[in-house]
Amino acid sequence: MTVFALGTLIFVLILVGIWEYQLHQTVLAKLPNRIHVNGSRGKSSVVRLIAGGLRAGGFKTLAKVTGTSPRVIDVDGIDRIIHRLRSPSIGEQLRLLRTFSKQNPEYIVIECMAVMPEYQWVSEHKMIKSDIGVITNVRMDHVDEMGYTMEDITKSLSNSVPENGVMITTKCPTSNIIKDKSNENNSTFVEVSGEQIESEEMKGFSYLEHNENVAIALEVCKQAGIDKKTALSGMYNATPDPGALQVLKIKGKSETNNFINAFAANDPQSTYQIFELLREQTDQSHIAIFLNARSDRRFRTTQMIELVLNIIQPHLFIIRGDNLPNLKLYNHSENCEILTFPESSNPDDLLNYFYNLSGEYIMGIGNMVGWGEEFISKLKQAKIND
């Protein structure tokens, strides 16, 4: 390539870049209120809760979740599945914003789909430029990409703190990092707690929801001028995420069993919080654990086994997976029965085993993608309606 041709190519690329930038500014101008939801866990649920509350408040609202499966939630609260023809990338957000701008919504609520710190920064500061930023929580998850300490992960997530906006998060030991970044970006920092939500207010949900998620969503709605009662009514009616914590009744040998899908919470801290929530809201002191392990997630498998055997210590622990660590090395109770299934087991193998149990609460943890989705699909087909 000649010097002239190379120079011409560079000039053309610069012109295209300027055109793309101006086009994107036009798109953002048609989206007056933008909410960007980041965090370790619960992003999809919080997006749905916020959108439900805003719709109840009379605002034309569009939302997008990545979560268990990518979906757009339209102005009527109806899910529209996103069919991808390529691997997911944050460029998807740009195309989506253009589509949203054509519908003239009053609010859009977008789940951050970036994991790498630099991509989180680009997603917020170059693409969405939110008015309200949300960090749902900070967990020891995606450590390979975001760092091996809570401080590193918090700094990574703080890349999505907006400029000249509002930053909402929950209380955590490292929230001061988010506060400092908010001050640096001239954004108002708001910290909420699940303790603000009464137990009676949680009874309106048809599934097990986290108080912290509701507290965040209510604060966002408050920023929009929506009262608590109205916002909650919209949240109760919002469609839950496919990975939501629903208790599914399935047949048992002599008594009905209950299965709780917690596959989507694939880090130890979130998993243990769900376990505590389940014990509290179902009054069950004895809960069996089913770990769906993946051979390409060895570190996660080890973390989960340590959590179950050393801390939860259930009376029954079922594991689907290969090349497991030596379970005898863990300090588990002698009363804990451990049963393993090979990774080649199909969903029907596990369902048939569960059918031979009686009166069990079985909490599924580990991994949702692939086998987990197929298993939950079969489980829902086999559930017993009340």
Secondary structure, DSSP 8 states (H G I E B T S, - for coil): --HHHHHHHHHHHHHHHHHHHHHHHHHHHT---EEEEE-SS-HHHHHHHHHHHHHHTT--EEEEE-SSS-EEE-TTS-EEE---SS---THHHHHHHHHHHTT--SEEEEE----SHHHHHHIIIIII--SEEEE----S-SHHHH-SSHHHHHHHHGGG--SSSEEEEE--TTHHHHHHHHHHTT-EEEEE-GGGS-HHHHTT-SSB--HHHHHHHHHHHHHTT--HHHHHHHHHHS---TTSB-EEEE--SSS-EEEEE-TT--SHHHHHHHHHHHHHHHT-S--EEEEE--TT-HHHHHHHHHIIIIII--SEEEEE-SS---GGGS---TT-EEEEE-TT--HHHHHHHHHTS-S-EEEEES--TTHHHHHHHHHHHH----
